Amino acid sequence: MSRLFVKIISMVLAIYRKIKQWYFKHTVINKLGYCDKTTQLSPDSLYMTYEKMFFYERTSIMSGAKFIISPHGENGKFIMKKHSGAAQGLTVITGNHTISPDVKQWMRDELDNRIGDNEHDVIVEEEVWIGANVTLLPGVIVGRGSIIGAGA
């Protein structure tokens, strides 16, 4: 009885994984600015503003990644060039706000008009490895062949 139960659970999990992959492909992968067929992206990550994300040959993003990319403006893209990858927990932020001493006015301008947003591309060059729980901030260019240690 217990072997049958384990087999049924295994089959249900396999079906669940296939449905999740199909859903991910149709809701994220097909909407990206570019995604090479050899790219491996974890569906257990948060992807925002798909059209500003570019993943080239043999790139990979492991689970728990967060891409905080503003839909406003033309800048603020995330570009990962070929043969590069990131471990679990990558965070990419492409924008920032200009802060004014008049917080009340700043909040009104920021929330209503997006005045003061600064968007800058984040670029990961070729043959880069990014360790676990790394945060990449606006304007960062990670040079070719770099290795970024965990938690940086």
C-alpha positions as CSV (number, residue, x, y, z in Angstrom):
1,M,0.0,0.0,0.0
2,S,2.7,2.5,0.9
3,R,4.7,1.8,-2.3
4,L,1.6,2.5,-4.3
5,F,1.1,5.8,-2.4
6,V,4.7,6.8,-3.0
7,K,4.4,6.0,-6.7
8,I,1.2,8.1,-7.0
9,I,2.7,11.0,-5.2
10,S,5.8,10.9,-7.5
11,M,3.6,10.9,-10.6
12,V,1.6,13.8,-9.3
13,L,4.8,15.8,-8.6
14,A,6.1,15.0,-12.0
15,I,2.9,16.3,-13.6
16,Y,3.0,19.4,-11.4
17,R,6.6,20.2,-12.5
18,K,5.6,19.8,-16.2
19,I,2.6,22.1,-15.8
20,K,4.8,24.7,-13.9
21,Q,7.4,24.6,-16.7
22,W,4.8,25.0,-19.4
23,Y,3.2,28.0,-17.5
24,F,6.7,29.6,-16.9
25,K,7.6,29.3,-20.6
26,H,4.4,30.9,-21.7
27,T,4.2,33.6,-19.1
28,V,7.9,34.6,-18.8
29,I,10.3,33.1,-21.3
30,N,8.3,34.1,-24.4
31,K,8.0,37.7,-23.2
32,L,11.7,38.4,-22.4
33,G,13.6,40.9,-24.5
34,Y,15.8,38.0,-25.6
35,C,16.3,34.5,-24.2
36,D,18.6,32.0,-26.0
37,K,17.3,28.4,-26.2
38,T,20.3,27.3,-24.1
39,T,19.4,29.6,-21.2
40,Q,18.3,28.0,-18.0
41,L,16.1,30.2,-15.8
42,S,14.5,29.0,-12.6
43,P,10.7,29.4,-12.5
44,D,11.1,29.9,-8.7
45,S,12.3,33.5,-9.2
46,L,10.6,36.9,-9.5
47,Y,10.8,38.4,-13.0
48,M,9.5,41.9,-13.7
49,T,9.4,44.0,-16.9
50,Y,10.2,41.0,-19.1
51,E,11.0,43.0,-22.2
52,K,14.0,44.7,-20.5
53,M,15.7,41.3,-19.7
54,F,18.2,39.7,-22.1
55,F,19.8,36.3,-21.5
56,Y,22.3,35.1,-24.1
57,E,23.9,31.7,-24.9
58,R,24.5,29.2,-22.0
59,T,23.4,31.6,-19.2
60,S,21.7,30.4,-16.0
61,I,19.8,31.9,-13.1
62,M,19.1,29.6,-10.1
63,S,16.1,29.8,-7.8
64,G,15.2,32.7,-5.6
65,A,16.3,35.5,-8.0
66,K,14.6,38.8,-7.9
67,F,14.7,41.3,-10.8
68,I,13.4,44.7,-9.8
69,I,13.3,46.5,-13.1
70,S,11.1,49.6,-13.7
71,P,8.9,49.7,-16.7
72,H,9.5,53.4,-17.0
73,G,12.0,54.8,-19.5
74,E,14.3,53.1,-22.0
75,N,17.2,52.4,-19.7
76,G,17.2,50.0,-16.8
77,K,17.8,46.7,-18.7
78,F,19.4,43.6,-17.3
79,I,21.8,41.9,-19.8
80,M,23.6,38.6,-19.1
81,K,26.0,37.7,-21.8
82,K,27.0,34.2,-22.8
83,H,28.6,31.5,-20.5
84,S,27.6,33.4,-17.3
85,G,25.5,32.3,-14.4
86,A,24.2,33.2,-11.0
87,A,23.6,31.0,-7.9
88,Q,20.5,31.2,-5.7
89,G,19.2,34.5,-4.4
90,L,20.5,37.0,-7.0
91,T,18.9,40.4,-6.7
92,V,19.1,42.9,-9.6
93,I,17.9,46.5,-9.2
94,T,18.1,48.8,-12.2
95,G,16.5,51.9,-10.8
96,N,16.8,54.4,-8.0
97,H,15.0,57.6,-7.0
98,T,16.3,61.1,-6.5
99,I,15.5,62.2,-3.0
100,S,14.4,65.7,-2.2
101,P,14.5,67.4,1.2
102,D,10.8,68.0,0.8
103,V,9.6,64.5,1.3
104,K,5.9,65.3,0.9
105,Q,6.6,66.9,-2.5
106,W,9.0,64.1,-3.5
107,M,6.4,61.4,-2.7
108,R,3.8,63.3,-4.8
109,D,6.2,63.7,-7.7
110,E,7.5,60.1,-7.4
111,L,4.2,58.3,-7.1
112,D,2.2,60.4,-9.6
113,N,4.7,61.3,-12.3
114,R,7.9,59.2,-11.8
115,I,9.9,62.4,-11.6
116,G,13.4,61.8,-10.5
117,D,13.7,58.1,-11.4
118,N,17.1,57.1,-12.5
119,E,17.3,53.9,-14.5
120,H,20.6,52.3,-15.4
121,D,21.4,49.1,-17.2
122,V,23.0,46.2,-15.2
123,I,25.3,44.2,-17.5
124,V,27.0,40.9,-16.8
125,E,29.7,40.3,-19.4
126,E,30.8,36.9,-20.7
127,E,32.1,34.0,-18.6
128,V,31.0,35.4,-15.2
129,W,30.0,33.5,-12.1
130,I,27.8,35.3,-9.5
131,G,27.7,33.6,-6.0
132,A,24.6,33.1,-3.8
133,N,22.7,36.1,-2.4
134,V,24.5,38.8,-4.5
135,T,22.8,42.2,-5.2
136,L,23.6,44.0,-8.4
137,L,22.7,47.7,-8.2
138,P,21.9,50.2,-11.0
139,G,24.8,50.9,-13.5
140,V,26.9,47.9,-12.5
141,I,28.9,46.3,-15.2
142,V,30.5,42.9,-14.2
143,G,33.6,42.5,-16.3
144,R,34.4,39.4,-18.4
145,G,35.6,36.4,-16.4
146,S,34.7,37.9,-13.0
147,I,33.7,35.9,-10.0
148,I,31.5,37.6,-7.4
149,G,31.6,35.9,-4.0
150,A,28.5,35.0,-2.1
151,G,26.7,37.7,-0.2
152,A,28.4,40.6,-2.1
